[in-house]
Amino acid sequence: MSDHVIFQLEAIRPIYQEIYLISNSRLEASDLEKLSEKGLYDQFLQRENSGYDFSAWSEGIEKYGYDKLATFDNLTIMNDTCFGPFWDFESTFDAFSGKKQVDFWGITNNRAHTVKPENSHSVRLPDHIQSYFVTFKHQVITDSAFKNFFGIVEQLDDVVQVIIRYETAMTKHFEDAGFKSDVLFDTREMPWQNMLTHDFSVFNLPILIQRKIPFLKVKAFMIWSTHPQTPLLVNKLLQTSAYPFTLVANHMSVYDYPDRPYLISYKVLDLPEESTATAPDLRIGIHLHAFYPDLVQEFVANFDQFVGQYELYLTTDTEEKKQELEAMAIPQVKQIISGFKKGRDVLPWMSLSETLSNYDVVGHFHTKKSLDNDWIVGESWRNDISDMLIKPAQTIFSEFSANPDLGIVINDVPTTFNFNYGPSYIGERELAPFKEKIWQQLGYSKQVTLQESSTTVMAYGTMVWYRPKALANLLALDITPDVPMEPLPYTSILHAFERLLVYVAWANGYDYRISKNKALTNGFISNVAQNNMLKVEAISVFDKDKGLYTRIGQKRSVNLLLSTPKYAFRASKYLIKHVLWRLKAKIKR
């Protein structure tokens, strides 16, 4: 169960005498136990995932009993499509309860409009309260109109028909029965020319925050995820609301995408320069690719000082280097393997994947030099890696131990890229076919869209700490035929591999963290504006015959097309889990 739902239940618990939890998805016993210990529900209904929210509410009301409901002053139906409350909600509830002229009310409404369902004729939808939150007062609950509506709800498989027959029809049904409605934010007279549609609850996050609307839809954060105003809106929430925004960040990085600019700062770990805490009892394995044997002792000395107990696997390219490594007689070494003539550190790492899977946490490193640049570039890069990933190792292990969903910890942008350009939109575009090929080879059972971003959250240098299950399928691939011999071009499948580590862990259901480079400020998003500018220019001149990109206007992002509709959301499955008074179901990947 997502933590933001528990927070929401805790916030509204003082308002309600009873909370009836309904789940269309199987809840873990541990989730129910946690909710019960906190007193966050009084009754629970587990049902099949059918009929969407109105079917769930109908069944819940029937099982609870109309006569018992008639003893209450108010009945609220909610679903789990929102974060919040961001601002005080109890006073809002009390204010509406005191309005004698109001019989039922909600948070937002939508104006009348015409829709044309697929393979059907056009339908005129009336003005209506949006059903993610609606409260009915006693006089409505006890009226025959209430049972006449909720008592005959059919289990429909088509969400459009649910919207037509129930959500948009509900307000008119009760108003036709003589009851008066109201909403906290009446959007019907608001101009909406700059919006994709007139649904303010999804397409106008700025005005919702400006008006301090207490519940903000998950889908709104998806729609606004790449908008340049979104970081400003998040900052406004932080300034004006006590809501712990990490709840939004943690949820959206799983059910949306992990690299949204407004999310990245919530993934950064500001770790101590050197760990002093004792690491948890984890079995640690390290792979070090030793193309430059003269740097191995430097790495081992740091491992010994900061990692603690570990087992080391060394790989290299030639038999001569293997013998040089053997002569070092490093006690922690479990195996030394040579013969890797291509693939740099990646193919050797992949060859050890099964062996390394026996560890709780694995570190992958290599003897970094940068022969294309002056010596200081490679040394600075290598020192940054040590400062970010090796010296704070004990604290990093504690993060893995405390958070079972954490799959990978990467380094922040190395200092050299703060003074020289790193991956840009134009350069990254050339890697798209390689990334797409790897993504397709992984063969996920669920289609996932790999989006282009103004920045790519990646492990610069391909050095990481990771949980083996987070990368198991990627490391098990055979990409050898696609790996070129040296000298390696600047766009190769190895560069694509480096950029996919975080995204594969994410697609496998794991979160990520970035170990902060203390010399930088938000390194991963420092070049967003530059890349957005390059993106606009590149779209104008890109050869459309290549078929990977489409010009869709300067104000909209460009997607790497993997047969995904423009507004197909990965979280749509999540949005069909519902609540009576309050529902939350854990969605498993």
Secondary structure, DSSP 8 states (H G I E B T S, - for coil): --HHHHHHHHHHGGG-S--EEEESS---HHHHHHHHHTT--SEEEE--S-SHHHHHHHHHHHHH-HHHHTT-SEEEEEES-EE---S--HHHHHHHHT-TT-SEEEEEEE--EEE--TTS--EEE--EE-TTEEEEEHHHHTSHHHHHHHTT----S-HHHHIIIIIHHHHHHHHHTT--EEEEE--TTS--TTSSSS-HHHH-HHHHHHTT-S-EEHHHHHHTTT-TTHHHHHHHHHHH--S-THHHHHHHHHHS-TT-HHHHGGGEE---SS--S---S--EEEEEE-SSGGGHHHHHHHIIIII-S-EEEEE-S-HHHHHHHHHT--TTEEEEE----SSTTHHHHHHTHHHHTTSSEEEEEE----TTS-HHHHHHHHHHHIIIIITTHHHHHHHHHH-TTEEEEEE---THHHHS--S-HHHHHTTHHHHHHHHHHH--SS-------SS----TTS-EEE-HHHHHHHHT---GGG---SS--SSSHHHHHHHHHHHHHHHTT-EEEEE--TT-SSGGGTTHHHHHHHHHHHHHHS-GGG-S-----TTS-----SS--TT--GGGTGGG-EEESS-------
